[in-house]
Amino acid sequence: MSKHLPPAEDVACCSPLVREPLSEPQAAELARVFKAVGDPVRLRLLSLIASHDGGEACVCDLTGAFELTGPTISHHLKVLRESGLITGERRGTWIYYRVQPETLARLSAVLTPAAVTA
């Protein structure tokens, strides 16, 4: 299984669920990404990263927002990275994270009712 959401044309990004059914591989891949944001900690992490100044956040900016250990935060960030929702870039001793807008757009497109896209 791929570690990232396939290109938009492979995930029915432009076809809302109500317009045509997803294939089994599309559904499996999308379910993996939705599962990643289905955890409250990961959803908050995603929100913190997306809303941070400049659209990126250092891991040092994220850990203080939770009463969790560093390894637990790192695990949640890894799940978000592997689902293609964020990317990380090491700068010195810190890792800076950014949201992948393409992945969020694909998820949004799948959930958009056909009447809105017409």
CORTAFEN-V789860 format. One record per residue. N is the residue number from 0. PHI is phi in degrees with one decimal (* if undefined). OMEGA is omega as a letter, one per 30 degrees, with the letter a starting at -180 (999 if undefined). NEAR is the number of other C-alpha atoms within 12 Angstrom. Layout:
[[N | PHI | OMEGA | NEAR] [N | PHI | OMEGA | NEAR]]
This chain:
[[0 | * | l | 13] [1 | -64.6 | l | 16] [2 | -86.9 | a | 18] [3 | -130.1 | l | 26] [4 | -60.9 | l | 37] [5 | -63.5 | l | 26] [6 | -52.5 | a | 20] [7 | -51.8 | a | 23] [8 | -67.6 | l | 15] [9 | -87.1 | a | 21] [10 | -117.1 | a | 33] [11 | 55.9 | a | 32] [12 | -62.6 | a | 31] [13 | -96.1 | a | 27] [14 | -114.5 | l | 29] [15 | -57.2 | a | 24] [16 | -53.5 | a | 26] [17 | -78.8 | a | 18] [18 | -89.2 | l | 20] [19 | -152.6 | a | 17] [20 | -70.3 | l | 16] [21 | -76.9 | l | 24] [22 | -75.1 | l | 15] [23 | -59.1 | l | 13] [24 | -64.2 | l | 18] [25 | -62.2 | a | 29] [26 | -63.8 | l | 23] [27 | -63.5 | a | 19] [28 | -68.0 | l | 31] [29 | -64.6 | l | 40] [30 | -62.3 | l | 20] [31 | -62.9 | l | 28] [32 | -70.6 | l | 34] [33 | -63.9 | l | 28] [34 | -63.2 | l | 22] [35 | -60.9 | l | 31] [36 | -90.7 | l | 30] [37 | -77.3 | l | 19] [38 | -93.1 | a | 18] [39 | -58.3 | l | 15] [40 | -66.3 | a | 26] [41 | -66.9 | l | 31] [42 | -63.3 | l | 24] [43 | -64.7 | l | 24] [44 | -59.4 | l | 41] [45 | -59.1 | l | 39] [46 | -65.1 | l | 26] [47 | -62.0 | l | 29] [48 | -65.6 | a | 34] [49 | -63.4 | a | 26] [50 | -93.1 | a | 18] [51 | -71.8 | l | 21] [52 | -50.8 | l | 14] [53 | 79.0 | l | 14] [54 | 75.9 | l | 20] [55 | -142.4 | a | 27] [56 | -138.2 | l | 31] [57 | -77.7 | l | 30] [58 | -56.3 | l | 34] [59 | -66.6 | l | 19] [60 | -80.3 | a | 22] [61 | -94.5 | a | 34] [62 | -65.3 | a | 24] [63 | -69.6 | a | 15] [64 | -81.8 | a | 18] [65 | -130.5 | l | 20] [66 | -96.7 | a | 12] [67 | -129.8 | l | 15] [68 | -75.0 | l | 14] [69 | -56.7 | l | 18] [70 | -62.0 | l | 13] [71 | -68.1 | l | 18] [72 | -60.7 | l | 26] [73 | -59.9 | l | 25] [74 | -61.2 | a | 19] [75 | -63.8 | l | 33] [76 | -65.0 | l | 39] [77 | -62.8 | l | 25] [78 | -61.2 | l | 31] [79 | -63.9 | l | 40] [80 | -64.5 | a | 31] [81 | -66.4 | l | 26] [82 | -83.6 | l | 34] [83 | 85.5 | a | 36] [84 | -80.2 | l | 40] [85 | -137.2 | l | 40] [86 | -123.7 | l | 31] [87 | -127.9 | l | 26] [88 | -131.5 | l | 18] [89 | -78.2 | l | 14] [90 | -132.0 | a | 12] [91 | 67.6 | a | 8] [92 | -92.5 | a | 10] [93 | -109.9 | l | 16] [94 | -112.5 | l | 22] [95 | -106.9 | a | 27] [96 | -112.0 | l | 37] [97 | -132.2 | l | 33] [98 | -76.5 | l | 32] [99 | -91.5 | a | 26] [100 | -60.9 | l | 18] [101 | -63.5 | a | 21] [102 | -67.4 | l | 32] [103 | -62.7 | l | 27] [104 | -64.8 | l | 22] [105 | -64.7 | l | 32] [106 | -62.9 | l | 36] [107 | -63.5 | a | 25] [108 | -63.2 | l | 26] [109 | -65.0 | a | 33] [110 | -90.8 | a | 25] [111 | -75.2 | l | 21] [112 | -59.7 | a | 17] [113 | -57.3 | a | 16] [114 | -63.4 | a | 12] [115 | -76.3 | a | 15] [116 | -87.6 | a | 17] [117 | -76.1 | 999 | 10]]
